[in-house]
Amino acid sequence: MQFDPYGGEAARLAADLVNLTEAPEPAELEPLLAAHGVVNRELTAAQTETVWTWSRRLAACFGRRDLDERCDAVNSLLADASSSPRISLHDGRPHLHYSATGADPAAHVRAITAAGLAYVICSADADRLGRCARRECALAFVDTSRNGRRAYCSVRCANNDAVARHRARLRRAGPTGG
């Protein structure tokens, strides 16, 4: 499934922020923002802390959730991001920007991630905001598969889980004798 760069890519940024395991330093966050096309990504320590706190709130939008609950979580994020979408022509083609001109990088990240999650829910399927089914993992991901049935964050986790299930079946079956 293809998402528009502002919606889908921003939702994938949200998933990557959720998957941070500890508060990052500004220099650690910069490559992550760059990988998702965020242009203004030089954050101060205070702005980095704002993004870290925001990432903990984004977590409520991923995984198995009732649709009303997920929409309430995203609506709360949208309200707190308090941005006004606007049409930009900076590259010659009209497209939406979700934060105000001159917004600080943390405000921009908040606005685009909230809008990206809303975009996925409204234009694809809320269940595409998933959590890895492998018990030892549980990373957040945005399901871009054709059928929207992805259960694992990666092929590696899917394979590891399949091997673990196979070995558990062998243990339950006991020795085969010989």
N, C-alpha and C positions, 0 to 999 in steps of 0.2 A: 504494500500500500504506500502510495506517495502522499506526503503531506506538504503543504506549502511551507517555504523556508521559515517564515515567521511563526507559524503555528506549531508544526511538527518539530522543528529544530529547537524551539523554545521549550517544548514539552520534554524533549530528550535532555536538554540542559537541566530542567527540573529534576529528572530522574538521576542524572549524574550528581547534582547537588545533594539529593537525598542520600545517595550512596557514600558520601563523605563520612568517614568514621570518627573524625575529630575535627575540631575547629582549625581551619587552614590559616596559614600566613598569607598576606597579600600576594607575595611572589608565587605561592603554590596555587592560588586560585586563577592567576592570569592565564596559564596554558589551557585550563579547562574552559574558560570563557572564550579564548581564541579559537579553540576547536569547534565551538558552536557559533562562530561568526559574530561574537560581540566585539564591536569596534572599540568603544570606550571602556577599557578593562583595567585601568590603573586605579586600584582601590586603596584607600587609606586603611589603617588598622581598624578604625571605627566602622568604616563601610564594609570591611570584610566580616566583622562581627555581626553587622546587620544582615549580610547575606547568609552567614552561618545560622543565625536565629531563624531567618526566613526558610532555610532549607529544612529545618525541623518541622515547620508548619506544612511545607509541601508534602512531607511524608504521609500525611493523612489522606492524600488523594490517590495513593497507589495501593494496589492489592484488591482483594475481594471486599467490596463495599456495596451497600445498598445504593441505588442510583440517587435517591433523595439525599442520603448522607454525603455522597461524593459531591453532588452539586452544591450542597450547603457549604462544604469545605472550600470548594473553588470559589463560590460566591463571596465567602469571607475573605479569601485572598484577593479577589478582584476589588472588593471594597477597600481593603487596607492598602492595596497598591495605589489606589486613588489616582489613576492616570486617565487621561482623555485621549483615546485613539485619534490619530490624525493622518491625513493622506500626505505622503511625501513624494516629491518628484526629483530627489537629489541624484538619481541615476538615470533620469530621463523617462522612467516609466512610473505610473502611479502605483503606490503600494502603501499599506498601513504601517505606521509606527505606533507603538503602544506607550511610549513615554514622551514627556514634553521635551522640546528642544532645550538643550543645556542641562537636562536632569543629571544628577550625579550617577555614577556607575551602579551603585547599590539600588537606587530607585529604578533605574532602567532594568536591572536583572529582576527585581520584584515585579515590575509591570509586564515584562515579556513572558516570564514563567507563568504567571497567573493567566495571562491571555492565551498562552500556548496550551495549558491544561484545558481551559474552556473550549478552545478550538477543537481539541481531540474529542472531548465529550460531545460537542455539538455536531461535528462534521464526520466523525468516524463512529466510535463506540466507546462508552465510558470504560468498558472492560479491557480496553487496549492499554490502560494504565495499570500494569501488572506488577506482581512481586514473584520472584523466582520460587518455583514449587519445591526446590531442593531445600530440605529442612535446615541444612547447615549454611545456607546462603541467604535467601530472602532479599536479594538486591532488587531495587526498583528498575523497571524498564518500560519503554513504550513499544508495544507490539505493532510492528510494521509488516507482519506477515500478510499474505494474500487473504487467508481465511480468518484471521484474527483469533486464532486458537493457541497462540504461543503460551507455554506454561513455564518456561525456563529463561533465565537471563542470557544464556549462551548455550551453544552446542556442547561445550565442555560440561556444564552443569547437568544437562539432559543426559549425556553419556554416563557421567559419574553416578547419577541417580539410578539409571537403568542397571548398571553394574551392581550397585548396592542392593537393588531389589532382587536381582538374579542370585546373588550370593546369599541373601536372606532366604530365598526359596530353597536353595541347596541345603542350607543349615536345617531348615524345618523338615526337609525330606529325610535327613539323616544319611548315614553312610549307605552306599549302594552295595556294599559287600564285595568280596573279591578274593 
